[in-house]
């Protein structure tokens, strides 16, 4: 359980949407013991009640977290409200093609959250996550630092896992990350990838020889298409994104000031402004403390600008005040 100040309210997280991602995130959050209370909000309240009952049965075996089904009014005092509601991507649709439907969903679900909890953070997981992070920022009127998208936290984990498998290493020993869109225009930052501080170009040897450019191209493609590959086999992805949400939640409630590749609205940055993209960012109790801009090579810089243009073009399809 997260440490509480004597005069502070017990930490509460509200989850809007109790489909596969929302329910799995709630379950992982119960197991983590990070918060004292979880409130589940869903269009079909009976579904939310069922999930709350099921999770409550698990708490006596895991943590003392209180899980309830509620309404938007119950978002009050939540340190963070997590949005997982929306039309799922499935195995064929581009994340960006979901923008019209899920943009309409956000027009209806963000305002009541802000009405009841204008001080809390928003954490967005619904796809297309970068576009909807931007939408949530515009609709809510909050400072950009308080609206966080799950971004490429999962993509970066997938990249490290695939690299580690190729190098016969523990993924925790691989330092590599993905920036830009959580989607087809994402940018793996190969120039800064390293193993124990040694650049990948020097450390990348395996039992089958050294990593080749074709290996990196294959790993980048597998990272980029992993979501569709999973959904094509089981219908949806939710374990990985739920784990990513718990990791971001942990950084918030413990005020860790951890650096994570979350999606955030970027302002006053040439070629990147007016869009939400994943960049390494310092995350703490009050949200995004600052965005880090790693030194990219020329090709990565061009790819990041193209990624920003892709997301910006899709943002223009939204009807936002």
RAJO-V379498 format. One record per residue. N is the residue number from 1. RES is the residue in one small letter. PHI is phi in whole degrees, -180 to 180 (* if undefined). PSI is psi in whole degrees, -180 to 180 (NA if undefined). OMEGA is omega in whole degrees, 0 to 359 (999 if undefined). Layout:
BEGIN
n->N res->RES phi->PHI psi->PSI omega->OMEGA
n->N res->RES phi->PHI psi->PSI omega->OMEGA
END
This chain:
BEGIN
n->1 res->x phi->* psi->138 omega->179
n->2 res->x phi->-65 psi->142 omega->181
n->3 res->x phi->-66 psi->135 omega->181
n->4 res->x phi->-110 psi->143 omega->169
n->5 res->x phi->-74 psi->148 omega->184
n->6 res->x phi->-56 psi->-36 omega->184
n->7 res->x phi->-100 psi->6 omega->184
n->8 res->x phi->-91 psi->154 omega->173
n->9 res->x phi->-71 psi->147 omega->174
n->10 res->x phi->-58 psi->143 omega->184
n->11 res->x phi->-67 psi->131 omega->181
n->12 res->x phi->-128 psi->140 omega->173
n->13 res->x phi->-121 psi->134 omega->174
n->14 res->x phi->-106 psi->140 omega->180
n->15 res->x phi->-122 psi->121 omega->178
n->16 res->x phi->-101 psi->108 omega->183
n->17 res->x phi->112 psi->116 omega->182
n->18 res->x phi->-119 psi->41 omega->171
n->19 res->x phi->-78 psi->-156 omega->183
n->20 res->x phi->-56 psi->-47 omega->183
n->21 res->x phi->-70 psi->-48 omega->183
n->22 res->x phi->-62 psi->-44 omega->181
n->23 res->x phi->-69 psi->-39 omega->180
n->24 res->x phi->-68 psi->-40 omega->176
n->25 res->x phi->-61 psi->-45 omega->179
n->26 res->x phi->-59 psi->-42 omega->180
n->27 res->x phi->-64 psi->-46 omega->179
n->28 res->x phi->-64 psi->-35 omega->180
n->29 res->x phi->-69 psi->-38 omega->175
n->30 res->x phi->-59 psi->-47 omega->181
n->31 res->x phi->-63 psi->-31 omega->182
n->32 res->x phi->-72 psi->-28 omega->183
n->33 res->x phi->68 psi->21 omega->184
n->34 res->x phi->-74 psi->-31 omega->186
n->35 res->x phi->-128 psi->160 omega->181
n->36 res->x phi->-85 psi->-28 omega->187
n->37 res->x phi->-145 psi->140 omega->175
n->38 res->x phi->-126 psi->128 omega->176
n->39 res->x phi->-112 psi->127 omega->180
n->40 res->x phi->-103 psi->128 omega->181
n->41 res->x phi->-124 psi->130 omega->182
n->42 res->x phi->-147 psi->151 omega->178
n->43 res->x phi->-57 psi->-42 omega->174
n->44 res->x phi->-94 psi->102 omega->186
n->45 res->x phi->-66 psi->-27 omega->178
n->46 res->x phi->-65 psi->-36 omega->176
n->47 res->x phi->-64 psi->-45 omega->179
n->48 res->x phi->-61 psi->-41 omega->179
n->49 res->x phi->-64 psi->-40 omega->179
n->50 res->x phi->-64 psi->-43 omega->178
n->51 res->x phi->-63 psi->-41 omega->180
n->52 res->x phi->-63 psi->-40 omega->178
n->53 res->x phi->-63 psi->-47 omega->182
n->54 res->x phi->-63 psi->-44 omega->179
n->55 res->x phi->-67 psi->-37 omega->178
n->56 res->x phi->-62 psi->-37 omega->178
n->57 res->x phi->-63 psi->-26 omega->180
n->58 res->x phi->-84 psi->-20 omega->188
n->59 res->x phi->-65 psi->-32 omega->181
n->60 res->x phi->-68 psi->-15 omega->178
n->61 res->x phi->-103 psi->-3 omega->186
n->62 res->x phi->-130 psi->-64 omega->184
n->63 res->x phi->-151 psi->175 omega->180
n->64 res->x phi->-96 psi->20 omega->180
n->65 res->x phi->-62 psi->134 omega->177
n->66 res->x phi->-91 psi->126 omega->181
n->67 res->x phi->-119 psi->125 omega->180
n->68 res->x phi->-135 psi->158 omega->168
n->69 res->x phi->-93 psi->138 omega->184
n->70 res->x phi->-146 psi->-167 omega->177
n->71 res->x phi->-119 psi->180 omega->180
n->72 res->x phi->-59 psi->-29 omega->178
n->73 res->x phi->-61 psi->-26 omega->181
n->74 res->x phi->-80 psi->-1 omega->172
n->75 res->x phi->-72 psi->-16 omega->181
n->76 res->x phi->-53 psi->131 omega->177
n->77 res->x phi->73 psi->2 omega->176
n->78 res->x phi->-68 psi->133 omega->179
n->79 res->x phi->-67 psi->-31 omega->178
n->80 res->x phi->-151 psi->140 omega->172
n->81 res->x phi->-109 psi->126 omega->186
n->82 res->x phi->-106 psi->126 omega->182
n->83 res->x phi->-102 psi->114 omega->175
n->84 res->x phi->-121 psi->1 omega->183
n->85 res->x phi->-72 psi->146 omega->176
n->86 res->x phi->146 psi->178 omega->178
n->87 res->x phi->-78 psi->127 omega->181
n->88 res->x phi->-71 psi->157 omega->183
n->89 res->x phi->-74 psi->-40 omega->187
n->90 res->x phi->74 psi->-163 omega->187
n->91 res->x phi->-102 psi->-3 omega->186
n->92 res->x phi->-119 psi->-39 omega->187
n->93 res->x phi->-71 psi->141 omega->169
n->94 res->x phi->-66 psi->146 omega->177
n->95 res->x phi->-56 psi->-35 omega->184
n->96 res->x phi->-70 psi->-22 omega->180
n->97 res->x phi->-75 psi->-10 omega->179
n->98 res->x phi->-85 psi->-1 omega->192
n->99 res->x phi->-61 psi->-42 omega->184
n->100 res->x phi->-64 psi->-50 omega->182
n->101 res->x phi->-66 psi->-49 omega->184
n->102 res->x phi->-77 psi->-23 omega->173
n->103 res->x phi->-64 psi->-40 omega->177
n->104 res->x phi->-66 psi->-40 omega->178
n->105 res->x phi->-58 psi->-45 omega->183
n->106 res->x phi->-68 psi->-30 omega->177
n->107 res->x phi->-62 psi->-26 omega->183
n->108 res->x phi->-97 psi->-23 omega->187
n->109 res->x phi->-104 psi->-22 omega->180
n->110 res->x phi->-73 psi->-47 omega->183
n->111 res->x phi->-56 psi->-44 omega->180
n->112 res->x phi->-67 psi->-28 omega->175
n->113 res->x phi->-66 psi->-47 omega->181
n->114 res->x phi->-66 psi->-36 omega->178
n->115 res->x phi->-57 psi->-41 omega->185
n->116 res->x phi->-96 psi->-16 omega->181
n->117 res->x phi->-148 psi->73 omega->183
n->118 res->x phi->-73 psi->-10 omega->184
n->119 res->x phi->-101 psi->-16 omega->185
n->120 res->x phi->-77 psi->167 omega->176
n->121 res->x phi->-86 psi->154 omega->173
n->122 res->x phi->-113 psi->132 omega->177
n->123 res->x phi->-122 psi->119 omega->189
n->124 res->x phi->-105 psi->129 omega->176
n->125 res->x phi->-121 psi->-17 omega->183
n->126 res->x phi->-65 psi->139 omega->179
n->127 res->x phi->-90 psi->150 omega->359
n->128 res->x phi->-76 psi->115 omega->195
n->129 res->x phi->-63 psi->-36 omega->180
n->130 res->x phi->-69 psi->-45 omega->179
n->131 res->x phi->-64 psi->-42 omega->182
n->132 res->x phi->-77 psi->-25 omega->171
n->133 res->x phi->-65 psi->-44 omega->176
n->134 res->x phi->-62 psi->-44 omega->180
n->135 res->x phi->-61 psi->-45 omega->180
n->136 res->x phi->-61 psi->-38 omega->177
n->137 res->x phi->-63 psi->-47 omega->181
n->138 res->x phi->-66 psi->-45 omega->183
n->139 res->x phi->-67 psi->-40 omega->186
n->140 res->x phi->-76 psi->-31 omega->186
n->141 res->x phi->76 psi->9 omega->180
n->142 res->x phi->-76 psi->161 omega->171
n->143 res->x phi->-63 psi->145 omega->183
n->144 res->x phi->-57 psi->-28 omega->181
n->145 res->x phi->-67 psi->-17 omega->184
n->146 res->x phi->-101 psi->2 omega->179
n->147 res->x phi->-120 psi->114 omega->189
n->148 res->x phi->-123 psi->131 omega->173
n->149 res->x phi->-99 psi->149 omega->179
n->150 res->x phi->-63 psi->-24 omega->168
n->151 res->x phi->54 psi->-134 omega->183
n->152 res->x phi->-104 psi->25 omega->174
n->153 res->x phi->-59 psi->-45 omega->179
n->154 res->x phi->-71 psi->-41 omega->179
n->155 res->x phi->-60 psi->-41 omega->179
n->156 res->x phi->-65 psi->-38 omega->177
n->157 res->x phi->-65 psi->-40 omega->178
n->158 res->x phi->-64 psi->-42 omega->179
n->159 res->x phi->-61 psi->-47 omega->179
n->160 res->x phi->-63 psi->-40 omega->180
n->161 res->x phi->-64 psi->-44 omega->180
n->162 res->x phi->-68 psi->-41 omega->177
n->163 res->x phi->-63 psi->-44 omega->181
n->164 res->x phi->-63 psi->-41 omega->179
n->165 res->x phi->-63 psi->-40 omega->180
n->166 res->x phi->-69 psi->-30 omega->183
n->167 res->x phi->-99 psi->1 omega->183
n->168 res->x phi->57 psi->50 omega->181
n->169 res->x phi->-129 psi->163 omega->170
n->170 res->x phi->-71 psi->131 omega->180
n->171 res->x phi->-55 psi->-28 omega->179
n->172 res->x phi->-67 psi->-17 omega->180
n->173 res->x phi->-89 psi->-3 omega->181
n->174 res->x phi->-104 psi->127 omega->178
n->175 res->x phi->-109 psi->103 omega->180
n->176 res->x phi->-155 psi->152 omega->182
n->177 res->x phi->-151 psi->163 omega->180
n->178 res->x phi->-116 psi->140 omega->177
n->179 res->x phi->-126 psi->177 omega->179
n->180 res->x phi->87 psi->-147 omega->182
n->181 res->x phi->-71 psi->142 omega->166
n->182 res->x phi->-81 psi->80 omega->186
n->183 res->x phi->173 psi->-156 omega->190
n->184 res->x phi->-70 psi->-21 omega->181
n->185 res->x phi->-99 psi->14 omega->181
n->186 res->x phi->-60 psi->157 omega->186
n->187 res->x phi->-125 psi->108 omega->172
n->188 res->x phi->-74 psi->131 omega->184
n->189 res->x phi->-93 psi->82 omega->182
n->190 res->x phi->-68 psi->-32 omega->185
n->191 res->x phi->-64 psi->-23 omega->181
n->192 res->x phi->-109 psi->-1 omega->179
n->193 res->x phi->-65 psi->138 omega->181
n->194 res->x phi->-151 psi->161 omega->177
n->195 res->x phi->-119 psi->110 omega->181
n->196 res->x phi->57 psi->35 omega->180
n->197 res->x phi->88 psi->-10 omega->178
n->198 res->x phi->-92 psi->125 omega->181
n->199 res->x phi->-52 psi->144 omega->183
n->200 res->x phi->-56 psi->-36 omega->180
n->201 res->x phi->-59 psi->-29 omega->179
n->202 res->x phi->-97 psi->-31 omega->185
n->203 res->x phi->-93 psi->-10 omega->188
n->204 res->x phi->-80 psi->63 omega->175
n->205 res->x phi->-112 psi->143 omega->182
n->206 res->x phi->-130 psi->178 omega->178
n->207 res->x phi->-63 psi->-21 omega->181
n->208 res->x phi->-102 psi->15 omega->179
n->209 res->x phi->110 psi->-167 omega->182
n->210 res->x phi->-83 psi->153 omega->175
n->211 res->x phi->-63 psi->133 omega->178
n->212 res->x phi->-104 psi->167 omega->177
n->213 res->x phi->-59 psi->-37 omega->179
n->214 res->x phi->-65 psi->-32 omega->177
n->215 res->x phi->-65 psi->-45 omega->180
n->216 res->x phi->-66 psi->-39 omega->178
n->217 res->x phi->-62 psi->-42 omega->179
n->218 res->x phi->-66 psi->-44 omega->180
n->219 res->x phi->-64 psi->-41 omega->179
n->220 res->x phi->-62 psi->-41 omega->179
n->221 res->x phi->-66 psi->-44 omega->178
n->222 res->x phi->-62 psi->-38 omega->178
n->223 res->x phi->-64 psi->-46 omega->184
n->224 res->x phi->-66 psi->-35 omega->186
n->225 res->x phi->-104 psi->8 omega->185
n->226 res->x phi->-59 psi->-41 omega->181
n->227 res->x phi->-60 psi->-47 omega->179
n->228 res->x phi->-67 psi->-35 omega->179
n->229 res->x phi->-64 psi->-41 omega->178
n->230 res->x phi->-69 psi->-48 omega->183
n->231 res->x phi->-63 psi->-33 omega->178
n->232 res->x phi->-65 psi->-24 omega->181
n->233 res->x phi->-96 psi->-37 omega->185
n->234 res->x phi->-125 psi->2 omega->174
n->235 res->x phi->97 psi->-26 omega->181
n->236 res->x phi->-167 psi->162 omega->173
n->237 res->x phi->-114 psi->137 omega->178
n->238 res->x phi->-152 psi->-27 omega->180
n->239 res->x phi->-65 psi->-48 omega->183
n->240 res->x phi->-64 psi->-46 omega->181
n->241 res->x phi->-68 psi->-36 omega->177
n->242 res->x phi->-63 psi->-43 omega->178
n->243 res->x phi->-63 psi->-37 omega->178
n->244 res->x phi->-64 psi->-42 omega->179
n->245 res->x phi->-64 psi->-39 omega->177
n->246 res->x phi->-64 psi->-40 omega->180
n->247 res->x phi->-63 psi->-42 omega->178
n->248 res->x phi->-68 psi->-42 omega->178
n->249 res->x phi->-60 psi->-42 omega->178
n->250 res->x phi->-59 psi->-45 omega->180
n->251 res->x phi->-61 psi->-34 omega->180
n->252 res->x phi->-73 psi->-57 omega->189
n->253 res->x phi->-70 psi->-26 omega->177
n->254 res->x phi->-93 psi->1 omega->180
n->255 res->x phi->51 psi->49 omega->188
n->256 res->x phi->-72 psi->-30 omega->189
n->257 res->x phi->60 psi->43 omega->178
n->258 res->x phi->-80 psi->151 omega->176
n->259 res->x phi->-96 psi->117 omega->180
n->260 res->x phi->-133 psi->149 omega->182
n->261 res->x phi->-87 psi->72 omega->180
n->262 res->x phi->-92 psi->161 omega->176
n->263 res->x phi->-84 psi->133 omega->182
n->264 res->x phi->-148 psi->149 omega->177
n->265 res->x phi->-72 psi->127 omega->183
n->266 res->x phi->-103 psi->130 omega->181
n->267 res->x phi->-125 psi->145 omega->174
n->268 res->x phi->57 psi->45 omega->176
n->269 res->x phi->-135 psi->120 omega->186
n->270 res->x phi->-53 psi->131 omega->177
n->271 res->x phi->70 psi->-5 omega->180
n->272 res->x phi->-121 psi->-13 omega->185
n->273 res->x phi->-67 psi->155 omega->177
n->274 res->x phi->73 psi->29 omega->182
n->275 res->x phi->-154 psi->154 omega->173
n->276 res->x phi->-103 psi->129 omega->181
n->277 res->x phi->-144 psi->160 omega->175
n->278 res->x phi->-84 psi->127 omega->173
n->279 res->x phi->-140 psi->157 omega->174
n->280 res->x phi->-59 psi->129 omega->183
n->281 res->x phi->-140 psi->148 omega->178
n->282 res->x phi->-86 psi->121 omega->186
n->283 res->x phi->-113 psi->129 omega->177
n->284 res->x phi->-142 psi->-165 omega->186
n->285 res->x phi->-61 psi->-28 omega->182
n->286 res->x phi->-100 psi->13 omega->177
n->287 res->x phi->104 psi->-138 omega->182
n->288 res->x phi->-86 psi->113 omega->181
n->289 res->x phi->-79 psi->-40 omega->175
n->290 res->x phi->-164 psi->156 omega->178
n->291 res->x phi->-101 psi->136 omega->177
n->292 res->x phi->-100 psi->140 omega->179
n->293 res->x phi->-117 psi->94 omega->185
n->294 res->x phi->-65 psi->153 omega->179
n->295 res->x phi->-74 psi->101 omega->182
n->296 res->x phi->-90 psi->157 omega->172
n->297 res->x phi->-80 psi->175 omega->186
n->298 res->x phi->-61 psi->-42 omega->182
n->299 res->x phi->-66 psi->-42 omega->179
n->300 res->x phi->-66 psi->-38 omega->177
n->301 res->x phi->-63 psi->-45 omega->178
n->302 res->x phi->-62 psi->-43 omega->181
n->303 res->x phi->-65 psi->-38 omega->179
n->304 res->x phi->-66 psi->-40 omega->178
n->305 res->x phi->-65 psi->-38 omega->177
n->306 res->x phi->-66 psi->-39 omega->178
n->307 res->x phi->-62 psi->-44 omega->178
n->308 res->x phi->-61 psi->-42 omega->180
n->309 res->x phi->-64 psi->-37 omega->178
n->310 res->x phi->-63 psi->-48 omega->180
n->311 res->x phi->-67 psi->-41 omega->181
n->312 res->x phi->-61 psi->-41 omega->179
n->313 res->x phi->-61 psi->-39 omega->181
n->314 res->x phi->-74 psi->-36 omega->177
n->315 res->x phi->-57 psi->-35 omega->181
n->316 res->x phi->-65 psi->-17 omega->178
n->317 res->x phi->-77 psi->-14 omega->181
n->318 res->x phi->-80 psi->146 omega->174
n->319 res->x phi->-100 psi->94 omega->183
n->320 res->x phi->-119 psi->139 omega->179
n->321 res->x phi->-68 psi->NA omega->999
END
